[in-house]
Amino acid sequence: MVVTEVMQHMTMPSLGLDAVEKYAGVKTIATAFRSMDLKAASFEMNDDPVTEDIQSGLGFAYGLALTLRLFRNAGLNFEAPVCSTWVWVNRATSGRSRAYPLGDMTREQVRAANKMVARTCIYLLVLSSLRLPWCIEQPVYMFMGAYGGDSLKPTFIYSNYKYISELNIPLPDHVCEWGSMESNESMVNQMC
C-alpha cells in the first residue's frame, strides 16, 4: 500500500528523479545527469554517515525512498557497492570461496559487506518489479582511468536492461595521453 501511494506521486516534478547513484564515491553518475539538466540524487556514507549508511535501518530506508522517487519507467538507478572483500586478492582475509561465498562471518568487514550486498539486492528487486532500469558496477567492460578515474582499473557494469549490459564503451582519444604514467604505460600501449 505504501509503495502504491508513493508510485502515484512519482510523476510529480518536485519529487521525481531521473537518476539515483548509490555508494556514490565522487558522484560521477549523478554529476553527469545533472550536467544534462536532469534531476539526480547521490547516496554516499561519507557525505552523511547517519542517513546514508546502508548498514543502518535509517540508511537502508532512505536509499529505498530515493529508489522510489525515480520517474516511473524512466529513472536510472546505479549501484556501486564496495567490492574489497569480494575480490580474489582479499580471499585470505575474507575467507570467501565458491564453497563459502559468505566468507568468514567472524569478521566485521565481511558481515558488513554481506549486509550491503543483501540490501543492494533488495533495491534491485524493487527496481525490477517497478520495471525501472538499474546498473550495478562490476557486463560493460571499461577502464575507469579513461573516464576520470585515478587508475586504469577495469570495471564491469551489470544491468537488467540488455542495451546497457551490451554497451561497448570506447576509450576516449585522450586515454593514450593519460597512459604516460610509467605504471600504466604497457597496458595503455596494448589498448592503443
N, C-alpha and C positions, 0 to 999 in steps of 0.2 A: 504494500500500500504506500509506503514511504517513497519507494522508487517511482511508482506511478505518479505520485504527486510532484516529485522533483522533475520527472520527464515532461510534465505539462508546462513547466517553466523554462525548459532548456532552450526554447527558441527566443526567449526574451533577450534582446541585445545587451542589457545591463548584466545579465548573468552568464550568458553563453561564452564559451571559449572555443577557439579554433585549434588550440594545442595545449597539451599538458606534458611537461617534461619532469619525470620523477628521478630522484637521485641525480640531480641536475649538474653537479660539479660547477663548471664555468658557464653553464646555461647556453650552450651553443645552439641547441634546437629552439629554445624559447626566443633567443635573440634573433635568430633567422626569421621566425614567424613575425616577430614584432617589426623587423626591418621591412616587411611587406605590408605593414599596417594591419596586421591580424592580431587578434587577442590571444595571448599565451600566458600561462602561469608555470612557474617552476616550483619544485618541491625538493628542498635540499637541507639536510640536517645542520650543515654548517651555517646556514642563514638563520634558522630558527630551531634551536635544539629542543623546544617544547612542542610546538605544533607540527613540526616537520621531521620528527624522529619516528621512523617506521616501526621501531621496537616498542613504542608506547601505544596504548589504545587510542589516545587522542590523535597521535600522528597517523595511525592507520585510518581512523575515521576522516581526518582532514584530507588525506590522499584520496579516499573514496569520494568525498564531497567534490574535490577537483575533477575527478573522473566523471562524475555525474553532471558536471557543468559543461561538458563537451557538447557542441551542437549535434543534435540527432542526425545520424547518417553523414556527418561531415567532419567532425573533430578528429584529431590525431592524438593518440596517447603514446608517448615514448618513454620507455623504462630502461635504466642502465644500472641495475643492482651491482653492488660491489662484488667483484669476482675473485678477490685474492685467495679465499680459502677453497675455491673450486678449481683452480688451475693445477696442473700436474706438478709444477715446481713446489707447491705447498703441500704435497701429499704426505711428506714425513711429519709435518706439523698437524695437518687437518685430519689425517687418518682416513681420508676418503679413498674409495676404490670402487670398482664395479660391484664387488660383493658387499661393500659398506658405503653406499652413496651418502648417507647422513653423517659419516665421519665419526670422529672421536667426540661424543656428546659430553665428555667431562670438560671440554674446553669451551670457555665462554664465547670466544670469537666464532667457533663452529656453530654453536647453538644460535647465536645472533644471525649468522649468515643463513642458516636453515629457516629461521623465522622470517627474514627479509624475503627470501625466495618464495616461501609459502604464501606470504601476504601479496607479493607481486603476482603470483598465480591466481589469487582471488581477484585482483584487479583485472587480469586478463580474461577471466571467466565472465566477469560483469560486462566488460567491453564487448566480448564476443556475443554475449546474449543480447546486447543492445545494437549489435551489428555495426560497431564502431571500429575503425582501423587502429591497430596497435603495432608498435615495433618494440622489440627488445634487443638491446645491443649484445652482441657476442655471437637468410644466408647471403646478405650482401657482404662481399669482402672488400675492404678498402683499407688504405693506410691512413691512420689518424693524422700523422705528421703532414701529409699533403693538404690537409684541410684545417691547419692551425694548431694541431696538437704539438706537444713538446717532443715527441719522438715519432718514428715511422711505424710504431706499434700497429700491427694489423688487427682488425676487428671484424666481427660478423654482426649482421642485424637480421633477426628473425621477425616475421610479421604474419598476421592472419590474412593479409591481402597479398595475393600472388604477385601482383605487379610491383610491390615493394620488395618482396623476397627475391625476385628475379632481376632486380636492377643491377646493371653493371656500371658502377660509378667510375668514370675515367679519372686518371690522375691529372690534375691541372698542370699547365705548362711550367709553372714555377717550381714544381717538385724537383726538377733536375738541378736547379739553383740551390734549393733547400738542402740537397744532399751533400753540399760541400763539406759538411761536418765529417771529420775523419771516421767516426764510429759507424756512420750510416752510408758511407760512400759506396761500398761494394753493393749494398742492397739497392741503392738508387740507380747505380750503373746497370744492374740487371733489369730494372724496370724501364729505364730509358733506352 
